[in-house]
């Protein structure tokens, strides 16, 4: 199944001030997530962002918050975004049935969100080079469990090229700098 921009939403999970610094390769996850957000913005794909208990873990990191000025950020206490009524209501309103997920922690909030949305009937894709956890082993365990559940683990480039669909378009020319 291909990711289609007219069916997709991007969900950015918990890239926050007190979480990101302790993530394995956190800067890489942030940069990849920022590229996904920019691609989504340029292609008119809705973006949702969650923050896990921001009172304790802080808000989204500054570069992310700057990229999300027109995006509603949802505070949550459930680990799974799929268990947060405000998030599920926003997704229902969009009528888009594909979800592309990125963020932290891979083995907790990203995994539980992916499994929950998958169980709710969404086509879920997790961007493997835009997720992390404190320990690399936790990321590998999350990816294995996602695959076992039938949830594809994709790359940033897969997402952007599938959203684009073809070369030679104005959108392709606009976005090729993000992935080169």
Secondary structure, 3 states (H helix, E strand, C coil): CCCCCCCEEEEEECCEHHHHCCCCCHHHHHHHHHHHHHHHHHCCCEEEEEEECHHHHCCECHHHHHHCCCCCEEEECCCCHHHCHHHHHHHHHHCCCEEEEEEECHHHHHHHHHHHHHHCCCEEEEEEEEEECCCHHHHHHHHHHHHHCCCEEECHHHHHHHHHCCCCCHHHHHHHHHHC
